[in-house]
Amino acid sequence: GPPSRTLLVCRSLGRPQVVPCVTEAVMAELEKLGPKYRVALRLAKDPRFERLPAMRQGNEYADDDLVERVTAHRIYIVATCDRDLKRRLRKIPGVPLISIKERKYQVERMPEGQFG
C-alpha cells in the first residue's frame, strides 16, 4: 500500500487546550509526495496549525525530527499511521499517540487527568 505519513503533532499546554502543529520536515515530505497527498497537505497548511521549525538545521527526515522533538519536549501528542514511527515513539515514555485503526481513532497512552 501507499506509505503512511505523519500529519499532526499537538502541543499540550497543561490545561484543556491543544494546539495543532506541523513540522517543516512533515510539510516538505507532503509536498514531495505530490497530488496523491494533496488533502493532507491542504489540512497541514491550515493557518490554525502552528509551524514548527526543524530541531536541527539540515535534519529533513520527518520521523527523525519528530522523535528528536518529543524526546526533548514531552508536551506533544503525535498523530500518525506510520508503523515504523509509532514503534520508535512507543520507546519514549509519556508520549501519547493517535492513529486510525479500522476507520476509528485509536489513542494510546494518554495520561490520566492530563486534559481536565
Backbone as numpy.savetxt, mean C-alpha at the origin, in Angstrom:
# Nx Ny Nz CAx CAy CAz Cx Cy Cz
-1.88 -15.47 -14.56 -2.70 -14.28 -14.56 -1.84 -13.02 -14.56
-2.48 -11.87 -14.61 -1.74 -10.61 -14.60 -1.10 -10.37 -13.25
-0.02 -9.59 -13.20 0.61 -9.34 -11.91 -0.29 -8.50 -11.02
-0.28 -8.81 -9.74 -1.04 -8.01 -8.77 -0.16 -6.87 -8.33
-0.74 -5.72 -8.09 0.04 -4.55 -7.71 -0.52 -3.91 -6.46
0.34 -3.25 -5.76 -0.05 -2.49 -4.58 -0.71 -1.21 -5.04
-1.86 -0.90 -4.47 -2.57 0.30 -4.87 -2.55 1.38 -3.81
-2.45 1.00 -2.56 -2.75 1.96 -1.53 -1.94 1.69 -0.27
-1.50 2.74 0.33 -0.92 2.68 1.68 -1.69 3.70 2.48
-2.18 3.32 3.64 -2.94 4.25 4.48 -2.11 4.60 5.70
-2.20 5.84 6.09 -1.47 6.31 7.27 -2.47 6.51 8.39
-2.29 5.81 9.46 -3.16 5.94 10.62 -2.65 7.09 11.47
-3.54 7.98 11.86 -3.14 9.15 12.64 -3.38 8.98 14.13
-3.64 7.75 14.57 -3.80 7.49 16.00 -5.19 7.83 16.52
-6.04 8.31 15.68 -7.43 8.55 16.03 -8.25 8.01 14.87
-9.57 8.01 14.96 -10.36 7.38 13.89 -10.29 8.13 12.56
-9.11 8.23 12.01 -8.93 8.88 10.72 -7.83 8.16 9.97
-8.06 7.91 8.70 -7.07 7.27 7.86 -6.88 8.13 6.62
-5.64 8.39 6.27 -5.31 9.19 5.09 -4.83 8.23 4.00
-5.52 8.17 2.86 -5.03 7.30 1.78 -3.76 7.90 1.17
-2.77 7.05 0.97 -1.48 7.49 0.44 -1.08 6.56 -0.71
-0.27 7.09 -1.59 0.33 6.28 -2.65 1.76 6.75 -2.82
2.67 5.80 -2.97 4.08 6.16 -3.10 4.41 6.49 -4.55
5.46 7.27 -4.73 5.92 7.62 -6.09 6.32 6.36 -6.85
6.90 5.37 -6.14 7.31 4.13 -6.80 6.10 3.36 -7.33
5.01 3.34 -6.57 3.79 2.66 -7.02 3.21 3.40 -8.23
3.21 4.73 -8.17 2.71 5.52 -9.31 3.52 5.21 -10.57
4.84 5.18 -10.45 5.71 4.89 -11.60 5.42 3.50 -12.15
5.21 2.54 -11.26 4.93 1.17 -11.69 3.59 1.10 -12.42
2.57 1.77 -11.91 1.26 1.78 -12.56 1.32 2.44 -13.93
2.10 3.52 -14.05 2.23 4.21 -15.34 2.93 3.32 -16.36
3.90 2.53 -15.93 4.63 1.63 -16.83 3.75 0.47 -17.31
2.76 0.09 -16.51 1.92 -1.07 -16.83 0.93 -0.79 -17.95
0.71 0.47 -18.27 -0.10 0.82 -19.44 -1.60 0.76 -19.22
-2.35 0.72 -20.34 -3.81 0.89 -20.30 -4.57 -0.19 -19.50
-3.98 -1.35 -19.35 -4.65 -2.41 -18.59 -4.89 -2.00 -17.13
-4.05 -1.10 -16.62 -4.14 -0.67 -15.23 -4.58 0.79 -15.11
-5.28 1.30 -16.14 -5.66 2.72 -16.13 -6.65 3.04 -15.00
-7.52 2.10 -14.62 -8.47 2.36 -13.53 -7.71 2.52 -12.21
-6.74 1.66 -11.97 -5.92 1.76 -10.76 -5.13 3.07 -10.76
-4.60 3.44 -11.92 -3.84 4.68 -12.02 -4.74 5.90 -11.76
-5.92 5.87 -12.32 -6.86 6.98 -12.10 -7.22 7.10 -10.62
-7.44 5.97 -9.96 -7.73 5.98 -8.52 -6.54 6.56 -7.75
-5.34 6.12 -8.09 -4.14 6.58 -7.37 -3.87 8.06 -7.60
-4.34 8.62 -8.71 -4.12 10.03 -9.01 -5.16 10.94 -8.34
-6.10 10.36 -7.62 -7.12 11.16 -6.92 -6.42 12.16 -6.01
-6.82 13.45 -6.06 -6.13 14.47 -5.25 -6.29 14.27 -3.73
-7.21 13.42 -3.31 -7.37 13.14 -1.88 -6.29 12.20 -1.36
-5.54 11.57 -2.27 -4.44 10.69 -1.88 -3.20 11.53 -1.62
-2.53 11.24 -0.52 -1.26 11.91 -0.22 -0.16 11.18 -0.97
0.68 11.93 -1.69 1.80 11.34 -2.43 3.00 11.24 -1.50
3.59 10.07 -1.44 4.76 9.84 -0.59 6.00 9.67 -1.45
7.05 10.45 -1.18 8.29 10.30 -1.96 8.99 8.99 -1.60
9.93 8.61 -2.44 10.71 7.39 -2.18 11.47 7.52 -0.87
11.62 6.41 -0.18 12.36 6.40 1.09 13.83 6.72 0.85
14.38 6.19 -0.23 15.77 6.46 -0.60 15.80 6.85 -2.07
16.60 7.84 -2.40 16.73 8.26 -3.79 17.22 7.10 -4.64
16.57 6.88 -5.75 16.98 5.79 -6.65 16.30 4.47 -6.36
15.57 4.36 -5.24 14.85 3.13 -4.92 13.51 3.17 -5.64
13.49 2.61 -6.86 12.29 2.71 -7.68 11.41 1.46 -7.61
11.90 0.40 -7.01 11.09 -0.81 -6.94 10.05 -0.63 -5.84
8.78 -0.67 -6.21 7.68 -0.33 -5.30 7.66 -1.21 -4.05
7.85 -2.51 -4.21 7.79 -3.40 -3.06 8.87 -3.09 -2.04
10.10 -2.89 -2.51 11.21 -2.57 -1.59 10.93 -1.27 -0.86
10.41 -0.28 -1.58 10.12 1.02 -0.97 9.05 0.89 0.11
7.99 0.11 -0.17 6.93 -0.07 0.82 7.43 -0.81 2.05
8.20 -1.87 1.85 8.73 -2.63 2.98 9.62 -1.75 3.84
10.47 -0.95 3.20 11.35 -0.05 3.94 10.52 0.99 4.72
9.48 1.53 4.09 8.63 2.55 4.71 7.92 2.01 5.95
7.26 0.85 5.83 6.50 0.34 6.98 7.41 -0.21 8.07
8.63 -0.60 7.72 9.59 -1.02 8.73 10.03 0.18 9.57
10.25 1.31 8.90 10.72 2.52 9.58 9.60 3.22 10.35
8.38 3.17 9.83 7.25 3.88 10.44 6.06 2.94 10.50
5.72 2.47 11.68 4.63 1.49 11.83 3.27 2.17 11.92
3.02 3.15 11.07 1.75 3.87 11.10 0.92 3.57 9.86
1.34 2.58 9.07 0.69 2.32 7.79 -0.14 1.04 7.81
-1.21 1.09 7.06 -2.01 -0.09 6.72 -1.77 -0.28 5.22
-1.37 -1.46 4.80 -1.04 -1.67 3.40 -2.15 -2.48 2.74
-2.64 -1.96 1.61 -3.64 -2.67 0.81 -2.95 -3.19 -0.45
-2.94 -4.51 -0.62 -2.31 -5.12 -1.78 -2.89 -6.50 -2.03
-2.81 -6.94 -3.27 -3.17 -8.32 -3.61 -1.92 -9.08 -4.06
-0.77 -8.45 -3.96 0.49 -9.03 -4.39 0.96 -10.06 -3.35
0.99 -11.32 -3.73 1.33 -12.41 -2.79 2.73 -12.26 -2.20
3.70 -11.95 -3.06 5.08 -11.83 -2.57 5.21 -10.67 -1.60
4.57 -9.54 -1.90 4.64 -8.39 -1.00 3.96 -8.72 0.33
2.81 -9.37 0.30 2.14 -9.75 1.55 3.02 -10.66 2.39
3.71 -11.59 1.74 4.61 -12.51 2.45 5.72 -11.72 3.15
6.27 -10.73 2.46 7.33 -9.91 3.06 6.79 -9.05 4.21
5.60 -8.49 4.02 5.03 -7.61 5.04 4.60 -8.37 6.30
4.20 -9.62 6.15 3.79 -10.42 7.31 4.95 -10.66 8.27
6.17 -10.54 7.79 7.34 -10.72 8.65 7.61 -9.50 9.52
6.93 -8.38 9.23 7.12 -7.15 10.01 6.00 -7.07 11.04
6.32 -7.11 12.34 5.27 -7.08 13.36 4.46 -5.78 13.32
3.15 -5.92 13.48 2.28 -4.77 13.64 1.87 -4.05 12.38
2.04 -4.67 11.21 1.64 -4.02 9.96 0.35 -4.68 9.46
-0.79 -3.97 9.58 -2.05 -4.53 9.09 -2.07 -4.57 7.56
-2.72 -5.60 7.02 -2.83 -5.77 5.57 -4.29 -5.84 5.16
-4.61 -5.25 4.03 -5.95 -5.36 3.44 -5.75 -5.93 2.04
-6.54 -6.94 1.70 -6.50 -7.49 0.35 -7.90 -7.94 -0.03
-8.04 -8.39 -1.26 -9.33 -8.87 -1.74 -9.20 -10.36 -1.95
-10.10 -11.12 -1.35 -10.11 -12.57 -1.51 -11.55 -13.00 -1.77
-11.75 -13.71 -2.85 -13.09 -14.17 -3.25 -14.08 -13.01 -3.29
-13.63 -11.89 -3.88 -14.45 -10.68 -4.07 -14.88 -10.00 -2.78
-14.16 -10.27 -1.69 -14.45 -9.63 -0.40 -13.16 -9.08 0.16
-13.27 -7.98 0.91 -12.10 -7.43 1.57 -11.69 -8.33 2.71
-10.41 -8.54 2.83 -9.86 -9.33 3.92 -8.87 -8.44 4.67
-9.08 -8.30 5.97 -8.20 -7.48 6.80 -7.42 -8.40 7.71
-6.10 -8.27 7.67 -5.24 -9.10 8.51 -4.55 -8.25 9.56
-4.56 -8.72 10.78 -3.76 -8.16 11.88 -4.08 -6.71 12.19
-5.34 -6.34 12.23 -5.70 -4.99 12.66 -5.66 -4.97 14.17
-4.80 -4.15 14.77 -4.70 -4.13 16.23 -6.02 -3.69 16.88
-6.38 -4.34 17.97 -7.61 -4.01 18.69 -7.56 -2.57 19.20
-8.66 -1.87 19.08 -8.79 -0.53 19.65 -8.02 0.55 18.90
-7.45 0.23 17.74 -6.65 1.21 17.04 -7.51 2.32 16.42
-8.73 2.00 16.02 -9.57 2.99 15.35 -10.87 3.23 16.11
-10.77 3.45 17.36 -11.98 3.81 18.09 -12.18 2.95 19.24
